[in-house]
Amino acid sequence: MLLAEGELKGKLMWAPFYGAQYKDDLVNKIAKQWKIDAGIIHLNRVCEGTAQHQMEIKNALAKMGLPVMTFEGNMADEREFDEVRTARMIDLFVTETLGLKKVA
């Protein structure tokens, strides 16, 4: 069973209310189980409480030595999302930070 299923799914939903070490441990378990190599995290401007939790996830992944980037947007107002800038940031992250090359 994946950590995001069953009992732990509820824990993830309420994660902003847990202590920092518990959240770090939870992110660590999930990252190891999913075998992630890096993270790209959307910071949602419409919900600052969620965005704060997203930065805690970013920091927990960084503590594990994983490269992580963030990009901003607003799911309630797409005018605040700069698609060209975000695509450029992701491209640079993937090519420069992760050392991957485009296949095209």
C-alpha angles and dihedrals in degrees: 000000000000117000090242091062132078119353095359093055088071091048090055091051091054096037095115088068097053127090121271097252093049090051092047090051092048093050090046092053093048094046091051094045093049090041094225121185098192143351138234111192128192113219105210110212093196093068113039093180091059092044090056090054089048090057089051088054089049091051093047091052091047090052086057089056095251120141112242134181131186133206129191131233142142117236089198095053118030091190087079092061116091103203096184093050092045093049089050091049092049091046091052092046093051096044103034103030101032096030094228123146130221117255107213 
